[in-house]
Amino acid sequence: MQPYFLSLLIFSPLLGILVLSLLSKEQEKAMKWLGVLATLPSLCLSLFAFWQYQNGYDISKLAEKRSWIQFGEFPFLKETDFTVAYELHVDGFALVMIVLTTVLATLAAIASMSIQKEWKGYFQLFLLLEIGMLGVFAASNLVLFFIFFELTLIPMFFLIGKWGYFEKEKAAYSYLIYNGLGSAVLLIVIAVLFARTGTSNIDELHHILTDPMAQTISPISDALRYGLFLALLIAFGVKLPIVPLHRWMLHVHVQAPPSVVMLHAGVLLKIGAFGLVRFAFGLFPGQFQQFSTWLIVLGVVNLLYGAFLALRQTDFKMVLAYSSVSHMGIVLIGLGSLTEAGIQGAIFQAVSHGFIAAFLFFFVGVMYERTRTTTLARLGGLAKTMPYVSGFILAGAMASLGLPGTSGFISEFMAFVGAFQAEPLLAAIGTLGIIMTAVYLLRAVLGMTFGQTTVTNVPDLRGMEWVPAISLLLLIIIIGVYPNVLAMPLQTTIETMMNGLGG
């Protein structure tokens, strides 16, 4: 693999954006297929890198570094101080997240075939969003990370506001305001760290902030470290989201097109988990350790709050929206346990929920296209008229509630194993959320599939719709049956985190 491999992987969708700009408005079919095909280069490159890594290839060789920004030359500072390079790097964790992104981008592009208007603009924004998501996971310094992080906000705002449903503008502005405030907090952290250390490189910052003997340009007190840690928790807590910073996410899940929500629930929320692991934990392990019990408390609140409100919803999209809030609580519980099993479970949960949420929202789109509703009371009897759709939805619900043999089980099991080691009482309270998950999902799904028949004469799965359905179900089962497919790439990351805690 070449030294520019990561740049090619990240920016290959640009070719699709350029070609789309050359097509006329009348070439609707060509636009749709080009939108799908433009996601394939990144998918193939990420799967190739993952396969090579599984076979022993050292992916650190893929790192890229080029001169980029020089803020000034000071005779009393090192040559590298206050410079920002174009730096890309991936480890096992980042590579797993990149594969998650490219797989869901391709499948969401196929699901986007049902979009009814302005396909050129839609797919150009869709591909720009994919570039931002891939760059977030591959960036090796905070400035580049922030640029890619912001790059995801712009296309998502327009994808929600232009192609969403009845309250799409409200949802778009809610998304922009909440995530913009989170970005502002993150920018403050980056600016402070850059001013105090003279670098934005993540590895160098890790060394400076965790080595008591490391020298900084200006001192970083314990109080400042704790403040920066809490700021990172807020910035990524908005993205995850952590209750009570979650309201914007509910609007997006309900009002955005299901194909866009596949990426939002499947990838964008996981940037919050990635940021907590990579920055809050990676740069401030001591402060993370001091706050760990409160993190479990926040996770239990997320889990129970989301599960309870999901139980009261009458719209399937709202059930899944609150389910996402609930399941992100498991990520917080696993991370807060500070145990190897818990941390592994938290990362597994981020990946697993990415596939499961995308799987279920794909079928939300299929059902809405046929019936023009997602209200539970108006979706009764689906099993008679749409048996394949009903079967897939039931399988997705089983995975979401943690049925053994699915990815949902292995992630929840490990997260709670870690939680019971660290805080048995809080973990026991949290298990109530798992029970409630089974209740609200079975209530919703069984009501739709076997309830009083209200849906008749609508087609079942057809054509290209089979591709996302089968692909996502297979991935969910593969991770559940053979979890080592994820455990091996994540092992180095988890060992590094445990070493940072002195364990």
Secondary structure, DSSP 8 states (H G I E B T S, - for coil): --TTHHHHHHHTHHHHHHHHHHS-TT-HHHHHHHHHHTTHHHHHHHHHHHHHHHTT--GGGG-EEEEEEE----TTS-TTTTEEEEEE---HHHHHHHHHHHHHHHHHHHHGGG--S-HHHHHHHHHHHHHHHHHHHHB-BHHHHHHHHHHHHHHHHHHHHHHS-TTHHHHHHHHHHHHHHHHHHHHHHHHHHHHHHS--BHHHHHHHHH-TT---SS---HHHHHHHHHHHHHHHHHHTT-TTS-HHHHHHHHHS-HHHHHHIIIIIHHHHHHHIIIIIIHH-HHHHHHTHHHHHHHHHHHHHHHHHHHHT-SBHHHHHHHHHHHHHHHHHHHHHHTSHHHHHHHHHHHHHHHHHHHHHHHHHHHHHHHHS--BGGGSTTHHHH-HHHHHHHHHHHHHHTT-TTSHHHHHHHHHHHHHHHH-HHHHHHHHHHHHHHHHHHHHHHHHHHHSS----S---S-GGGHHHHHHHHHHHHHHHH-THHHHHHHHHHHHHHHHHTT-
